[in-house]
Amino acid sequence: MSVTGNSNAWLNAEDPESITAPLISGQRSTPNSTSQVALVGANVCPIESLDYEILENEFFKQDWRSRGKMQVFQYIFMKWFICFLIGLIVGLIGFCNNLAVENIAGIKFVITSNMMLKSRFLLAFIVFFFSNLALTLFASMITSFVAPVAAGSGIPEVKAYLNGVDAPGIFSIRTLFVKIVGSVSAVSSSLLIGKAGPMVHTGACVASLLGQGGSKKYGLTWKWLRYFKNDRDRRDLVTCGSAAGIAASFRSPVGGVLFAFEEMASWWRSALLWRAFFTTAVIAIVLRALIDVCLSGKCGLFGTGGLIMFDVYSASVSYHIVDVPPVLLLGFVGGILGSLYNSLLTKVLRIYNLINERGVIYKILIACTISMFTSCLLFGLPWLASCRPCPADAAEACPTIGRSGNFKKFQCPPGHYNDLASLIFNTNDDAIRNLFSKNTDSEFHFSSIIIFFVTCFFLSIFSYGVVAPAGLFVPVIVTGASYGRFVGMLVGSHSNLNHGLYAVLGAASLLGGTMRMTVSLCVIILELTNNLLLLPLIMVVLLVSKTTADAFNGNIYDLIMKAKGLPYLEAHAEPYMRQLTVADVVTGPLQLFYGIEKVGNIVHVLRTTGHNGFPVIDEPPLSESPVLFGIVLRAHLIELLKKKAFVSTPVPRAPIPLSGSHQRILPRGVQAMVTR
């Protein structure tokens, strides 16, 4: 395709930047909704299709042929080096996030507990209430005003990107900043949300920024990093970043790789597997080194807890065939609960969307309302539980004075503890640790576990939709653990499994019922509990819960992605799609270019459409019959216009031959423009 015409007239009529800049920014405007849901018929977030694979035209091949061995080595080395940087940076971010949450939330609980020890209950409630409200208000404000796209977990957006769809702003520096700071603030505010989802998005942001050499908008670019010029390489780096996020959240390197493979990536190959594994291995080493420093007491309150739940259950497990039926039942009910959880969550998000459309102030009000309601529940519900005497053979101090431990004193007299406060008036991580703990079958009352389960189930649903970075992994784990503990109490002495093991299996069943993953969840739980003997039981629970839940609805991330209006192309087409033709799905009027076009026409089409690619055809007399040469991408046309690669007279060229059966080629005139 040759571009002809009076180029000077066009360039002198308007500033060159005014011609080229709107061609991208005008079509890729910022998202118009920070909600988790874009209702059907609403003006959804603008999206752009990516080049899912490398456009292998003749110029691409010539570029590769012209590279020497040193350039090829540099290309391969940079891939591995950037993976190393991703692992190092995401590992540091994950550690600092955990460190900040443990100390902020820990100081809040310590101050509140010290006031309660002095019987200053009202003042303790006021401090607890307003500290949570301030943290939630800060997280919601920076999310609403700085990077609205950072709300939620970010996993649906990353998954859509890896499928070939790019929503604007999802990997910007502002999104990365809000994802880190907002997640720390929101999780520290005692909202029932997690950090695993935001960490996946954080890892993807880091990988994307490194892959493109930084941020041009803020002038933070490094030329030595700007080496990857196609979407496939950048997409591979984002895949490694998503694996790094899970690895940093749970200190689960193998689980992170499998999570990216099973849930996130739409395209996988062995070379990508090696790099993802290398990235998560770097994270494991970084976290191990930093945690060793914290265990020496140099990290405040972090040494006694943390989102990185390691060695929470390492006892020898002994079970027999009679234990299988209760485990099967646990998985079946977990699948039903998981599908119910997904259904309720999508309905709540739609309600939030109707409120959020009224303005930013309403989004912040929802977040503050949920925070106030949560604070009242967390402080008020433990008063419903009766005080229990400390067990004589307790493995730790009873009652617990401070933040961590199974025996929270709360309002109880000396020598007694409040079992519900040990779960609910605590961080999510310590609550999970308490539920998973061994030799604690008699430490939690039946009614306390029921109250805790119901509270977590509904609070996690209503908390996820607030305008703040929020994940689902930890809330589902803590809810499932309380459900599993409840089943263990029902089975009682009829099973050889203790209640802590049932809590682990309950967490696995609810995870399988909501997220519908099997292999990655199995490995993540094994790496969390550090006990390979649990493998058969966890496999059975995950298979049963996933199979049961699949009969009702899809996994939670797919449901949210669909509700947001993000297109997703499944690996296998539906049977009815086999009868469709292009005419059945194309929208008109069709925008196309001929082999010879004028600059003005190209600029007009780029400004008035949002298409990412345009078909190029030739008709008589330039060809004997109408011929489709292929497509030309918007990015290529913009680059050629910016470089003024025009010709004053038509220069017909022969079409460029391509290997393969696909006609995705650069048209014949592009060669004339490039060589000019």
C-alpha positions as CSV (number, residue, x, y, z in Angstrom):
1,M,0.0,0.0,0.0
2,S,1.5,3.3,-1.1
3,V,0.5,6.5,0.7
4,T,0.4,9.5,-1.6
5,G,-0.7,13.1,-1.5
6,N,0.4,16.5,-0.5
7,S,2.1,15.6,2.7
8,N,3.4,19.1,3.4
9,A,-0.1,20.5,3.3
10,W,-1.3,18.1,5.8
11,L,1.7,18.5,8.1
12,N,1.6,22.3,7.9
13,A,-2.1,22.5,8.4
14,E,-1.8,21.0,11.9
15,D,0.9,20.3,14.3
16,P,2.2,16.7,13.7
17,E,1.6,15.8,17.3
18,S,-2.1,16.8,17.0
19,I,-2.4,14.5,14.1
20,T,-0.8,11.4,15.6
21,A,-1.5,11.7,19.3
22,P,-5.4,11.5,19.2
23,L,-5.2,8.5,17.0
24,I,-4.4,6.5,20.0
25,S,-5.4,8.4,23.1
26,G,-8.7,9.5,21.7
27,Q,-9.8,6.0,21.2
28,R,-8.2,4.5,24.3
29,S,-9.8,6.9,26.9
30,T,-9.6,6.1,30.5
31,P,-12.2,3.7,31.9
32,N,-15.6,5.4,32.6
33,S,-16.4,3.2,35.6
34,T,-14.5,2.0,38.6
35,S,-17.1,-0.5,39.4
36,Q,-16.4,-4.2,39.4
37,V,-19.3,-4.6,36.9
38,A,-20.3,-3.1,33.6
39,L,-24.0,-3.8,33.3
40,V,-25.3,-5.0,29.9
41,G,-26.1,-1.9,27.9
42,A,-23.8,0.3,29.9
43,N,-21.0,2.2,28.3
44,V,-18.3,-0.3,29.2
45,C,-14.5,0.3,29.4
46,P,-12.9,0.8,26.0
47,I,-10.7,-2.1,24.9
48,E,-8.2,-2.9,22.2
49,S,-7.3,-6.1,20.6
50,L,-3.7,-7.1,20.7
51,D,-1.6,-8.9,18.2
52,Y,-1.7,-12.2,19.9
53,E,1.1,-13.7,17.9
54,I,4.0,-12.1,16.0
55,L,3.1,-10.7,12.7
56,E,5.6,-12.6,10.6
57,N,5.9,-10.5,7.5
58,E,8.9,-10.2,5.2
59,F,10.3,-7.3,7.1
60,F,10.2,-9.2,10.4
61,K,12.1,-12.0,8.8
62,Q,14.7,-9.6,7.2
63,D,15.2,-8.0,10.6
64,W,15.9,-11.4,12.2
65,R,18.2,-12.5,9.4
66,S,20.2,-9.3,9.7
67,R,20.9,-9.9,13.4
68,G,24.3,-11.3,14.4
69,K,25.0,-13.9,17.0
70,M,25.7,-11.2,19.6
71,Q,22.3,-9.6,19.0
72,V,20.5,-12.9,19.3
73,F,22.3,-13.6,22.5
74,Q,21.4,-10.2,23.8
75,Y,17.7,-10.8,23.0
76,I,17.7,-14.1,24.9
77,F,19.7,-12.7,27.8
78,M,17.4,-9.8,28.2
79,K,14.4,-12.1,28.5
80,W,16.0,-14.0,31.4
81,F,17.4,-10.8,33.0
82,I,14.0,-9.1,33.0
83,C,12.5,-12.3,34.5
84,F,15.1,-12.0,37.2
85,L,14.2,-8.4,37.8
86,I,10.5,-9.3,38.0
87,G,11.2,-11.9,40.6
88,L,13.4,-9.6,42.6
89,I,11.1,-6.6,42.5
90,V,7.9,-8.5,43.1
91,G,9.5,-10.4,46.0
92,L,10.5,-7.1,47.6
93,I,7.1,-5.7,47.1
94,G,5.4,-8.8,48.5
95,F,7.6,-8.7,51.6
96,C,7.2,-5.0,52.2
97,N,3.4,-5.4,51.8
98,N,3.3,-8.1,54.4
99,L,5.6,-6.1,56.7
100,A,3.4,-3.0,56.4
101,V,0.1,-4.9,57.0
102,E,1.4,-6.9,59.9
103,N,2.8,-3.8,61.7
104,I,-0.1,-1.4,60.9
105,A,-2.8,-3.9,61.8
106,G,-0.7,-5.3,64.7
107,I,-0.2,-2.0,66.3
108,K,-4.0,-1.3,66.0
109,F,-4.9,-4.6,67.7
110,V,-2.2,-4.2,70.4
111,I,-3.4,-0.7,71.3
112,T,-7.0,-1.8,71.4
113,S,-6.2,-4.9,73.5
114,N,-4.2,-2.9,76.0
115,M,-7.2,-0.5,76.5
116,M,-9.4,-3.5,77.0
117,L,-7.1,-4.9,79.6
118,K,-7.7,-1.7,81.6
119,S,-11.5,-2.2,81.1
120,R,-11.7,0.9,78.8
121,F,-14.0,-0.8,76.4
122,L,-15.7,2.2,74.8
123,L,-12.4,4.0,74.2
124,A,-11.0,0.8,72.7
125,F,-14.0,0.6,70.3
126,I,-13.6,4.2,69.2
127,V,-9.9,3.7,68.4
128,F,-10.6,0.5,66.5
129,F,-13.6,2.0,64.7
130,F,-11.9,5.2,63.5
131,S,-8.6,3.7,62.7
132,N,-10.3,1.2,60.4
133,L,-12.5,4.0,58.9
134,A,-9.4,6.2,58.2
135,L,-7.5,3.4,56.5
136,T,-10.5,2.5,54.3
137,L,-11.2,6.1,53.4
138,F,-7.6,6.6,52.4
139,A,-7.6,3.4,50.2
140,S,-10.9,4.3,48.5
141,M,-9.9,7.9,47.9
142,I,-6.6,7.2,46.2
143,T,-8.2,4.5,44.2
144,S,-11.1,6.7,43.0
145,F,-9.0,9.8,42.2
146,V,-5.6,8.3,41.1
147,A,-6.2,5.0,39.4
148,P,-9.8,3.8,39.4
149,V,-8.8,0.7,37.4
150,A,-6.9,-0.5,40.4
151,A,-10.1,-1.4,42.2
152,G,-10.8,-5.1,42.8
153,S,-8.3,-7.9,42.5
154,G,-7.1,-7.2,38.9
155,I,-7.0,-10.9,38.0
156,P,-9.9,-10.6,35.5
157,E,-8.1,-7.7,33.7
158,V,-4.8,-9.6,33.6
159,K,-6.5,-12.7,32.4
160,A,-8.2,-10.8,29.6
161,Y,-4.9,-9.2,28.6
162,L,-3.2,-12.6,28.4
163,N,-6.1,-13.7,26.2
164,G,-5.4,-10.8,23.8
165,V,-7.4,-7.8,25.0
166,D,-5.8,-4.7,26.4
167,A,-7.9,-2.4,28.6
168,P,-6.4,1.1,29.0
169,G,-4.4,1.9,32.1
170,I,-4.4,-1.5,33.6
171,F,-0.5,-1.7,33.7
172,S,0.4,2.0,34.3
173,I,2.6,3.3,37.0
174,R,-0.4,5.0,38.7
175,T,-2.2,1.6,38.8
176,L,0.9,0.0,40.3
177,F,1.3,2.6,43.0
178,V,-2.4,2.5,44.0
179,K,-2.4,-1.3,43.9
180,I,0.5,-1.4,46.4
181,V,-0.4,1.4,48.8
182,G,-4.2,0.9,48.5
183,S,-3.9,-2.8,49.2
184,V,-1.8,-2.3,52.3
185,S,-4.3,0.3,53.6
186,A,-7.4,-1.7,52.8
187,V,-6.2,-5.0,54.2
188,S,-4.9,-3.2,57.4
189,S,-8.4,-1.7,57.9
190,S,-9.8,-5.1,58.9
191,L,-11.9,-5.4,55.8
192,L,-12.4,-9.1,54.9
193,I,-10.3,-8.9,51.8
194,G,-7.0,-10.4,50.7
195,K,-3.8,-9.3,49.0
196,A,-3.2,-12.3,46.6
197,G,-5.3,-10.8,43.8
198,P,-3.7,-7.4,44.0
199,M,-0.3,-9.0,44.1
200,V,-1.0,-10.8,40.8
201,H,-2.0,-7.5,39.3
202,T,1.1,-5.8,40.9
203,G,3.4,-8.5,39.4
204,A,1.8,-8.0,36.0
205,C,2.3,-4.2,36.2
206,V,5.9,-4.7,37.1
207,A,6.5,-7.1,34.2
208,S,4.7,-4.9,31.7
209,L,6.6,-1.8,32.7
210,L,9.9,-3.6,32.5
211,G,9.0,-5.1,29.2
212,Q,8.3,-1.7,27.6
213,G,11.3,-0.1,29.2
214,G,9.3,2.0,31.8
215,S,6.7,4.7,31.4
216,K,6.9,7.2,28.6
217,K,4.1,9.3,30.2
218,Y,6.1,10.1,33.3
219,G,9.5,10.2,31.6
220,L,10.7,7.0,33.5
221,T,12.2,5.1,30.6
222,W,15.4,3.1,30.2
223,K,16.7,2.5,26.7
224,W,18.6,-0.6,27.7
225,L,15.3,-2.2,28.7
226,R,13.3,-1.2,25.6
227,Y,14.2,-4.3,23.6
228,F,10.9,-6.1,23.2
229,K,8.9,-4.7,20.3
230,N,6.1,-7.2,19.9
231,D,3.1,-8.1,22.0
232,R,4.0,-11.7,22.4
233,D,7.2,-11.0,24.3
234,R,5.4,-8.5,26.5
235,R,2.6,-10.9,27.1
236,D,5.0,-13.6,28.1
237,L,6.6,-11.3,30.7
238,V,3.1,-10.4,32.1
239,T,2.5,-14.2,32.5
240,C,5.7,-14.5,34.5
241,G,4.5,-11.4,36.5
242,S,1.2,-13.0,37.4
243,A,3.0,-16.2,38.5
244,A,5.3,-14.0,40.6
245,G,2.3,-12.4,42.3
246,I,1.0,-15.7,43.7
247,A,4.5,-16.9,44.6
248,A,5.0,-13.7,46.6
249,S,1.6,-13.9,48.3
250,F,1.8,-17.4,49.6
251,R,5.5,-18.2,49.2
252,S,4.4,-20.8,46.8
253,P,6.8,-20.8,43.7
254,V,5.5,-24.0,42.1
255,G,1.9,-23.0,42.9
256,G,2.5,-19.7,41.2
257,V,3.7,-21.2,38.0
258,L,0.8,-23.6,37.9
259,F,-1.7,-20.8,38.7
260,A,-0.4,-18.8,35.7
261,F,-0.6,-22.0,33.6
262,E,-4.1,-23.2,34.7
263,E,-6.0,-19.9,35.3
264,M,-4.3,-17.0,33.6
265,A,-2.4,-17.8,30.4
266,S,-4.3,-18.7,27.2
267,W,-1.1,-19.7,25.4
268,W,1.7,-21.8,26.9
269,R,4.9,-23.3,25.8
270,S,8.0,-24.9,27.4
271,A,10.2,-21.8,27.1
272,L,7.6,-19.7,28.9
273,L,7.4,-22.4,31.6
274,W,11.1,-22.3,32.3
275,R,11.1,-18.5,32.6
276,A,8.1,-18.5,34.9
277,F,9.7,-21.1,37.1
278,F,12.9,-19.1,37.2
279,T,11.0,-16.0,38.2
280,T,9.2,-17.7,41.1
281,A,12.4,-19.4,42.2
282,V,14.0,-15.9,42.6
283,I,11.0,-14.9,44.7
284,A,11.4,-17.9,46.9
285,I,15.0,-17.1,47.6
286,V,14.4,-13.4,48.2
287,L,11.5,-14.1,50.6
288,R,13.5,-16.8,52.5
289,A,16.4,-14.4,53.0
290,L,14.1,-11.5,54.2
291,I,12.0,-13.7,56.5
292,D,15.1,-15.0,58.2
293,V,16.0,-11.4,59.0
294,C,12.5,-10.8,60.4
295,L,12.6,-13.9,62.6
296,S,15.5,-12.4,64.4
297,G,13.1,-9.7,65.6
298,K,14.1,-6.8,63.3
299,C,10.8,-6.4,61.6
300,G,8.5,-5.4,64.5
301,L,5.4,-7.6,64.6
302,F,6.0,-9.3,61.3
303,G,8.1,-12.2,62.8
304,T,5.0,-13.7,64.5
305,G,2.6,-13.7,61.6
306,G,2.3,-12.7,58.0
307,L,0.3,-13.4,54.9
308,I,3.1,-15.9,54.0
309,M,1.6,-18.8,55.9
310,F,4.4,-21.4,56.2
311,D,4.4,-24.5,58.4
312,V,0.9,-23.8,59.7
313,Y,0.2,-27.5,59.8
314,S,3.0,-30.1,59.8
315,A,1.8,-32.9,61.9
316,S,1.8,-36.5,60.7
317,V,-1.5,-37.4,59.2
318,S,-3.1,-40.8,59.7
319,Y,-6.4,-41.6,58.0
320,H,-8.3,-44.7,56.8
321,I,-11.0,-45.6,54.4
322,V,-13.7,-44.7,56.9
323,D,-12.6,-41.1,56.7
324,V,-13.3,-40.8,53.0
325,P,-17.1,-40.4,53.1
326,P,-17.0,-37.3,55.4
327,V,-14.3,-35.9,53.1
328,L,-16.5,-36.5,50.0
329,L,-19.4,-34.9,51.7
330,L,-17.3,-31.9,52.7
331,G,-16.2,-31.5,49.1
332,F,-19.8,-31.8,47.8
333,V,-21.2,-29.2,50.2
334,G,-18.1,-27.0,49.6
335,G,-18.9,-27.0,45.8
336,I,-22.5,-25.9,46.5
337,L,-21.4,-23.2,48.9
338,G,-18.8,-22.0,46.3
339,S,-21.3,-21.7,43.5
340,L,-23.7,-19.9,45.9
341,Y,-20.8,-17.6,46.8
342,N,-20.1,-16.8,43.2
343,S,-23.8,-16.1,42.5
344,L,-24.3,-13.8,45.4
345,L,-21.1,-11.9,44.7
346,T,-22.0,-11.2,41.1
347,K,-25.5,-9.9,42.3
348,V,-23.9,-7.7,44.9
349,L,-21.4,-6.3,42.4
350,R,-24.3,-5.4,40.1
351,I,-26.1,-3.5,42.9
352,Y,-22.8,-1.7,43.7
353,N,-22.5,-0.7,40.1
354,L,-25.9,1.0,40.1
355,I,-24.8,3.0,43.1
356,N,-21.3,3.7,41.8
357,E,-22.7,5.2,38.5
358,R,-24.1,8.1,40.6
359,G,-20.6,9.5,41.2
360,V,-17.3,9.1,43.1
361,I,-18.8,10.3,46.4
362,Y,-21.1,7.3,46.4
363,K,-18.3,4.9,45.8
364,I,-16.4,6.3,48.8
365,L,-19.6,6.2,50.9
366,I,-20.1,2.5,50.1
367,A,-16.5,1.7,51.2
368,C,-16.9,3.7,54.4
369,T,-20.3,2.1,55.2
370,I,-18.8,-1.4,54.8
371,S,-15.9,-0.4,57.0
372,M,-18.1,0.9,59.8
373,F,-20.4,-2.2,59.6
374,T,-17.3,-4.5,59.7
375,S,-15.8,-2.7,62.7
376,C,-19.1,-3.0,64.7
377,L,-19.3,-6.7,63.9
378,L,-15.7,-7.5,64.7
379,F,-15.8,-5.7,68.0
380,G,-19.4,-6.6,69.0
381,L,-19.8,-10.3,68.1
382,P,-17.1,-11.6,70.6
383,W,-19.4,-10.3,73.4
384,L,-21.9,-13.0,72.4
385,A,-19.4,-15.8,73.1
386,S,-18.9,-17.1,76.6
387,C,-15.5,-17.1,78.3
388,R,-13.8,-20.5,78.4
389,P,-11.2,-21.6,80.9
390,C,-7.7,-21.9,79.6
391,P,-6.7,-25.5,78.9
392,A,-4.1,-26.9,81.3
393,D,-2.0,-28.4,78.5
394,A,-2.0,-25.3,76.3
395,A,1.1,-25.1,74.1
396,E,1.2,-21.3,74.3
397,A,0.4,-18.7,76.9
398,C,-3.2,-18.5,77.9
399,P,-4.8,-16.0,77.7
400,T,-3.0,-14.3,74.8
401,I,-1.9,-10.8,75.7
402,G,-1.3,-8.8,72.5
403,R,-2.1,-9.7,68.9
404,S,-1.3,-13.3,67.9
405,G,-2.4,-16.5,69.5
406,N,-5.3,-18.9,70.0
407,F,-6.4,-17.6,73.3
408,K,-7.6,-14.0,73.1
409,K,-8.5,-12.5,76.5
410,F,-10.9,-9.8,75.2
411,Q,-13.3,-9.1,78.0
412,C,-12.7,-12.3,80.0
413,P,-11.4,-12.6,83.5
414,P,-7.8,-13.9,84.2
415,G,-7.3,-17.6,83.3
416,H,-10.1,-17.5,80.7
417,Y,-10.2,-16.7,76.9
418,N,-12.7,-15.7,74.3
419,D,-12.6,-18.3,71.4
420,L,-14.6,-16.1,69.0
421,A,-12.4,-13.1,69.6
422,S,-9.4,-15.3,68.8
423,L,-10.8,-15.7,65.3
424,I,-12.8,-12.6,64.5
425,F,-10.9,-9.9,66.5
426,N,-7.7,-10.7,64.7
427,T,-6.0,-10.4,61.3
428,N,-7.2,-12.8,58.6
429,D,-3.8,-14.5,58.5
430,D,-3.7,-15.2,62.3
431,A,-7.3,-16.4,62.1
432,I,-6.3,-19.0,59.4
433,R,-3.3,-20.0,61.5
434,N,-5.6,-20.6,64.5
435,L,-8.1,-22.6,62.5
436,F,-5.4,-24.7,60.9
437,S,-3.5,-25.4,64.2
438,K,-3.2,-28.9,65.5
439,N,-4.3,-30.3,68.9
440,T,-7.0,-27.6,69.2
441,D,-10.1,-29.8,68.9
442,S,-11.5,-28.5,72.2
443,E,-10.5,-24.9,72.0
444,F,-13.3,-23.5,69.9
445,H,-17.0,-23.7,70.7
446,F,-19.6,-25.0,68.2
447,S,-21.6,-21.7,68.2
448,S,-18.4,-19.6,67.8
449,I,-17.4,-21.4,64.6
450,I,-20.9,-21.0,63.2
451,I,-21.0,-17.3,63.9
452,F,-17.5,-16.9,62.4
453,F,-18.4,-18.8,59.3
454,V,-21.6,-16.9,58.6
455,T,-19.9,-13.6,59.2
456,C,-16.9,-14.3,56.9
457,F,-19.1,-15.7,54.2
458,F,-21.3,-12.6,53.9
459,L,-18.7,-9.9,54.9
460,S,-16.3,-11.1,52.2
461,I,-19.0,-10.8,49.6
462,F,-20.0,-7.3,50.5
463,S,-16.3,-6.2,51.1
464,Y,-15.0,-7.2,47.7
465,G,-17.0,-4.6,45.7
466,V,-15.6,-1.5,47.5
467,V,-13.5,0.9,45.4
468,A,-10.2,-0.4,46.7
469,P,-7.7,-3.1,45.8
470,A,-9.2,-6.3,47.1
471,G,-8.5,-10.0,46.7
472,L,-10.6,-13.1,47.2
473,F,-8.1,-15.8,48.0
474,V,-7.6,-15.1,51.7
475,P,-11.3,-14.4,52.5
476,V,-12.3,-17.7,50.7
477,I,-9.5,-19.6,52.6
478,V,-10.6,-18.2,56.0
479,T,-14.3,-18.9,55.3
480,G,-13.6,-22.4,54.0
481,A,-11.4,-23.1,57.0
482,S,-14.2,-22.2,59.4
483,Y,-16.6,-24.4,57.4
484,G,-14.2,-27.3,57.5
485,R,-13.7,-26.9,61.2
486,F,-17.5,-26.9,61.6
487,V,-17.7,-30.2,59.7
488,G,-14.9,-31.7,61.8
489,M,-16.9,-30.8,64.9
490,L,-20.0,-32.5,63.5
491,V,-18.0,-35.7,62.7
492,G,-16.3,-35.7,66.0
493,S,-14.8,-38.9,67.3
494,H,-16.2,-40.8,64.3
495,S,-13.1,-39.7,62.3
496,N,-9.4,-40.2,62.7
497,L,-8.8,-36.6,61.3
498,N,-8.5,-33.7,63.7
499,H,-10.3,-30.4,63.4
500,G,-7.3,-28.6,62.1
501,L,-7.0,-31.0,59.1
502,Y,-10.7,-30.6,58.4
503,A,-10.1,-26.8,58.3
504,V,-7.5,-27.3,55.6
505,L,-9.8,-29.5,53.6
506,G,-12.6,-27.0,54.1
507,A,-10.5,-24.2,52.7
508,A,-9.6,-26.4,49.7
509,S,-13.3,-27.3,49.1
510,L,-14.4,-23.6,49.0
511,L,-11.5,-22.6,46.9
512,G,-12.4,-25.3,44.4
513,G,-16.0,-24.3,44.5
514,T,-15.4,-20.6,43.8
515,M,-12.2,-20.5,41.6
516,R,-12.6,-23.9,39.9
517,M,-8.9,-24.6,39.8
518,T,-7.5,-28.0,40.8
519,V,-3.8,-28.6,40.2
520,S,-2.6,-25.1,41.2
521,L,-4.8,-24.9,44.3
522,C,-3.6,-28.3,45.4
523,V,0.0,-27.3,45.1
524,I,-0.6,-23.9,46.8
525,I,-2.3,-25.6,49.8
526,L,0.5,-28.1,50.0
527,E,3.1,-25.4,50.0
528,L,1.1,-23.5,52.6
529,T,0.7,-26.4,55.0
530,N,4.2,-28.0,54.3
531,N,2.7,-31.5,54.4
532,L,2.8,-33.8,51.4
533,L,0.7,-36.4,53.3
534,L,-2.4,-34.2,52.7
535,L,-2.1,-34.7,48.9
536,P,-4.7,-37.5,48.4
537,L,-7.4,-35.9,50.5
538,I,-6.9,-32.4,49.0
539,M,-7.1,-33.9,45.5
540,V,-10.3,-35.6,46.3
541,V,-11.9,-32.5,47.8
542,L,-10.9,-30.3,45.0
543,L,-12.2,-32.7,42.3
544,V,-15.5,-33.2,44.0
545,S,-16.1,-29.5,44.8
546,K,-15.1,-28.3,41.3
547,T,-17.3,-30.9,39.6
548,T,-20.3,-30.0,41.9
549,A,-19.9,-26.2,41.4
550,D,-19.5,-26.5,37.6
551,A,-23.1,-27.8,37.4
552,F,-24.3,-24.3,38.6
553,N,-22.1,-21.5,37.2
554,G,-18.6,-20.6,36.2
555,N,-15.5,-19.7,38.2
556,I,-15.6,-16.3,39.9
557,Y,-13.0,-14.6,37.8
558,D,-14.7,-15.6,34.6
559,L,-18.0,-14.3,35.9
560,I,-16.5,-10.9,36.9
561,M,-14.6,-10.7,33.6
562,K,-17.9,-11.2,31.7
563,A,-19.8,-8.8,33.9
564,K,-17.1,-6.1,33.2
565,G,-17.6,-6.5,29.5
566,L,-14.1,-7.8,28.8
567,P,-14.2,-10.1,25.8
568,Y,-12.6,-13.6,26.3
569,L,-12.0,-16.1,23.6
570,E,-12.2,-19.6,24.9
571,A,-9.8,-22.3,23.8
572,H,-12.6,-24.3,22.2
573,A,-15.4,-22.7,20.2
574,E,-19.0,-23.5,20.9
575,P,-20.6,-25.9,18.3
576,Y,-22.9,-23.2,16.9
577,M,-19.9,-21.0,16.0
578,R,-18.8,-23.6,13.4
579,Q,-21.6,-22.4,11.1
580,L,-20.8,-18.7,11.4
581,T,-19.1,-16.7,8.7
582,V,-17.4,-13.3,8.9
583,A,-20.5,-11.6,7.6
584,D,-22.4,-12.9,10.7
585,V,-20.2,-11.1,13.2
586,V,-18.7,-8.1,11.4
587,T,-20.2,-4.6,12.1
588,G,-20.5,-2.0,9.4
589,P,-19.6,0.0,7.6
590,L,-16.4,-1.8,6.8
591,Q,-13.3,0.4,6.9
592,L,-10.6,-0.7,4.4
593,F,-7.7,0.7,2.5
594,Y,-6.7,0.2,-1.1
595,G,-3.2,-0.5,-2.2
596,I,-2.6,3.2,-3.0
597,E,-4.1,5.7,-0.5
598,K,-3.8,9.4,0.3
599,V,-2.5,10.6,3.6
600,G,-5.7,12.6,4.3
601,N,-7.9,9.5,3.9
602,I,-5.7,7.5,6.3
603,V,-5.7,10.2,8.9
604,H,-9.5,10.6,8.6
605,V,-10.1,6.8,9.1
606,L,-7.8,6.6,12.0
607,R,-9.4,9.5,13.8
608,T,-13.0,8.4,13.2
609,T,-12.6,4.7,14.0
610,G,-11.3,2.7,16.9
611,H,-10.2,-0.4,14.9
612,N,-6.8,-1.9,15.5
613,G,-6.3,-3.3,12.0
614,F,-7.6,-2.6,8.5
615,P,-7.9,-4.9,5.5
616,V,-6.0,-3.9,2.4
617,I,-7.4,-4.8,-1.0
618,D,-6.7,-4.0,-4.7
619,E,-9.4,-3.8,-7.4
620,P,-9.2,-3.4,-11.2
621,P,-7.4,-1.8,-12.9
622,L,-4.6,-2.4,-10.3
623,S,-5.4,-6.1,-10.3
624,E,-7.2,-8.4,-12.5
625,S,-9.8,-9.1,-9.8
626,P,-10.4,-7.9,-6.2
627,V,-7.6,-9.2,-4.1
628,L,-7.2,-9.2,-0.3
629,F,-3.5,-8.7,0.5
630,G,-4.0,-8.8,4.3
631,I,-4.2,-6.3,7.1
632,V,-2.3,-3.3,8.2
633,L,-2.2,-2.4,11.9
634,R,-3.1,1.0,13.4
635,A,0.2,1.1,15.2
636,H,2.1,0.6,11.9
637,L,0.2,3.3,10.1
638,I,0.7,5.8,13.0
639,E,4.4,5.1,13.0
640,L,4.7,5.6,9.3
641,L,2.8,8.8,9.5
642,K,4.9,10.2,12.3
643,K,8.1,9.4,10.3
644,K,6.6,11.0,7.2
645,A,7.1,7.9,5.1
646,F,5.1,9.3,2.2
647,V,5.6,9.1,-1.6
648,S,4.4,11.9,-3.9
649,T,3.5,9.5,-6.7
650,P,2.0,6.0,-6.6
651,V,4.6,3.3,-6.6
652,P,2.9,-0.1,-7.2
653,R,4.8,-3.0,-5.8
654,A,4.4,-6.7,-6.0
655,P,2.8,-8.4,-3.0
656,I,5.2,-9.7,-0.4
657,P,5.1,-13.5,-0.1
658,L,4.6,-15.0,3.3
659,S,5.0,-18.5,4.7
660,G,2.1,-20.2,6.3
661,S,-1.6,-20.3,5.4
662,H,-2.6,-17.1,7.1
663,Q,-3.0,-13.9,5.1
664,R,-2.0,-11.6,8.0
665,I,0.6,-9.7,6.0
666,L,1.9,-6.2,5.7
667,P,0.5,-4.9,2.4
668,R,2.7,-4.4,-0.6
669,G,3.0,-0.6,-0.3
670,V,4.3,-0.6,3.3
671,Q,7.6,-1.7,2.0
672,A,7.8,1.4,-0.2
673,M,7.0,3.6,2.8
674,V,9.5,1.9,5.1
675,T,12.3,2.0,2.5
676,R,11.7,5.6,1.9
